[in-house]
Amino acid sequence: MGGWVGGQAEYVMVPYADFNLIKFPDKAQAMAKIKDLTMLSDILPTGFHGAVTAGVGVGSIVYVAGAGPVGLAAAAQILGAAVVMIGDMNADHLKHAASVGFTPIDLTKSDNLGDLIEAVVGKPEVDAAVDAVGFEAKVQGKNGAEAPATVLNSLMSVVRAAGGIGIPGLYVTEDPGAQEEGAKQGNLKMRFGLGWAKSHRFYTGQTPVLKYNRQLMQAILHDRLPIAKIVNATVISLNEAPKGYKDFDSGVAKKFVLDPHGLLTKVA
């Protein structure tokens, strides 16, 4: 990204460090929560951005698509949400999500998201939704065939009129390996007319991480956001990185943190 490569290494050069780095107010306090604070680098602001842009607030009924680390990091609870449902087809993801306070939605049980939501909150509707899946989405149900726009279409079907959809999930300008011809050029088969008719708000794009880092840091330092527990942060050495990638691709409910110098292991 931008010509700066080599982020997963023993040492890195941080471009524009006076802007890109965040200073912790107290070293001892920070080291006690260093696994949580590590999440400020990417997934926590990304998931949180999805919830903020979706308009999550006090008393909101929220649905998050994708119980991976970014979906879990939406942190809608800290924004005052009343119910936060999270959908996935991975049983381990759903089990972990339930253990940290989410209401799990098993998408293999039905091909109709509205029915699954109605079983939880009494009607097939939510105030806000977060797409933490992106273009690698699969059709809801047991078969799970590739369908890049399926999450967006399902969210439009359940978000109430004038509700918001935050989209931190990645969508690409082209995907040569896609099964759909249109998706190879980044074209999605969206029911955009439904979203227009319901006056939905769509928020997309790369997360402005620095916009949220200070407030999220304070939430962590003052025991309001145990994000390492929420995403099941698991520290591994740099040499274990290939296995970590393999395990992550297999669908384990973990967020791996590379620790080249054993610093996190000493304080964990």
N, C-alpha and C positions, 0 to 999 in steps of 0.2 A: 504494500500500500504506500504510494507516494515515493517509492524507491528506497524506503527504510526497511531492511530485511534483517533476519537473525534474532527475532524476539525471544525465541526459545533456545537459550544458550547460557553459558556460564556467566557472561557479562553482556550488557547491552548498552548502546549509546542512545540516550533519550534526546531527540531533537526538540529544540525550543523548551528546554527543561523548566525555565522559569514560568512557563505557561502550562505545560503538560503535566507537571508533577503536583501532587497535593501534599502539603506539609501537615503532619500530625502534631497536635499541640503538646503532647507529652509522650516521650519514648516508652517509658515503662507501661503506661496505660495502653499504648498502641500495641506493644509486643504481646500483651495479655490477650488481645483480640486480633492478632495478626491474620489468622485464617479468615476471619470475617472481613477484615479490611482489604484483603487480597481481592475480594469480589468486586471492589470498587473499580477495578481496572476494566471491566467489561460487562459481565452478565447482570450484575445488580442494577446499574443504571439503565441497561437495555430493557430488562423486564419491567423496571419501574416506569420507564418512559412509556411503555405500552399501556400501563394502567392510568398514568396521568393523562395521556392524550385521549384515552377512551372516555375520560370524564368520571373516573371512579371517585366517589366521595362518601360522606357519611350516610350509612344506610343503603348503599348500592347493592343490588344483586348482580353478581359478576360471573361471567364464564371465561375461563382461560383455555385456549386450545393448545395442547401440548404440555405434558408434565415433565419435560426435560428441565435442565437447569435454568434456562431463560424464563420458561413459564412459571416455575417455582419462585423465581426472583421478581415476579411482577409485584410482589409485596403489597397487594391490594388491601390487605388487612390493616396495614399501617395508615392507609388513607381513609379508614373508617368503614370499609365495606361490611355489610351485614352477613352476606354469604358469598363465599368464593368457591365456585365449582371449577374443577380442572379435568379436562378430557384427554384420554390417551387410549391406545390399544395395547400398551405394554403393561402387563400385570405388576411387574416389579416397580415401575414408575408410579402406578396408582397406589400400591401398598405404601410406598414411602410418602407420597403426597398426603395420604390419609393420616399418617403418623405425625405429620407436622402441621395439621390443622386445616387442610383443604378438604372439600367434599369431592370425592373421586367420581368421575363419570366414565364408565367403561364403554367405550365406543364400539366394542365388538358385540354388544348386546342388542343393538338396533341400528338400522340405517337412517333413523330419524332422530336428529339431535333434539328437536322440540319435545318429543315424547320422553326422552331421558331427563331433560330439564324439568318438565312438568311433574315427573315423579318425585322430584326433590322440593320444588318451591310451589307446586300447585297450579302452575300455568306455564306454557311453553315460551317464556319470555324472560329476558334479562335487561337490565339497565345499560350495561356496558360489556364489551367483550374485547379480548386480547388475542391476537393471532401470533403465537410463539412457535409456529411450525414453518411457515413459508412455502417455497415452491416445491419442496420435497414431500408434500402432503400425499396421503393415500386415502382412498374412498373409505368412509366409515362403514363398519360392518366386518364380517368375518373374512371376506376375500381380500380387502385392502389393496386394490390395484392403484397404480400411480395416477394421480389426478391433481395437478398443480393448483387449481382454483377451488378445490372442494371445501377447504376451510373457510375461505372468504364467502363462498355462497351459503354455507351453513350458518355462518355468523349473521349474515344479512337476514336469514330466515327467523332468527331468534331474538335479535336485538330490537327493542321496542322502537316505535316511531320517535324520531328526533334523538335517538341514542347514539353512542359513539363506538367506533371500532379502532383500537390502537393496533398497529401492525409493525412490531419490531422484528417479526420473522423475515428472513431474507428472501427477496425476489430478485431475479437476475434478468439482464437484458437479453441473454441467450443461454440456452441449455442444450448443447448439441446431442447429449445422450438421452433426451426426453423421448417418451413414447409417442406423445402427440406432436404432429407436425408444427402446429402453431406454437407450442411451448418451446420448440427448438429455437425460435426467434423471440422468445419471451412474451408471446401472446397468450392470454388466459381466456378461457371460456367462462366469463363472469356474468352473473345475473345483475348487471349494474342497474338495470331498470328497477329492480326491486329495491335496491339501496336508495335510488333517487326518489322512488315513490314514498319511501318511509322517512325521507329527509335525514338519512344517516350522515354522520361525520366520519370520514376516513383519514387516518393519519399514518403516513408511511415515511420511509427514509431512514438513513443511518442515525443512530442515537447521538445527541449532543451530550456526551458523557460528563463533560466538565460542568454542565448546567446543574447537575444533580449531586456531584460528588461531595460537596461540603455538607449538605443537609443529610445525606445518607451516612456520611462518616460520623456526624454527631449522633444520629440514631443508633449506630452501632456502639459507639463509645459509651453511650448512656443507657445501654441495655434495652433498647426498644426494638432491635432488629437482629435476631440471632441467625444471620443469613448463612453462615457456614453449616449450621445444623439443618436449615431448611433445604439446602441444595446437596446435603451430604458431602461436604468438601473432604476430599481424600488426598493426603499429601504423598507424592511419590518423587523419587529421584529423577534426574535427567536421563539416566541410563534406563529407567523403567518407562520412559515416554512411549516407545513403540507398543509395549504391552498395554499401556493406558489407553492409547488410541484404539487398539483392537478391542479392548473391553468396552470402551465407550460406544464403539460402532455396534457391538453386540446387544446394547440396550441396558447396561447396568445402570442402576439408579444412583449415580455418583457424579460429582464434579471434580475432576482431577486437577491438582495444583502441583506444578513442577517446582521442586526445591533443590536447585543445583548445588548449594553449599551446606545443606543440612540445617539451615537457620530455623525453619518452621518446625522441624522435628525436635529441636532442642526446647521449644517453648510449648509444643502441643500437649 
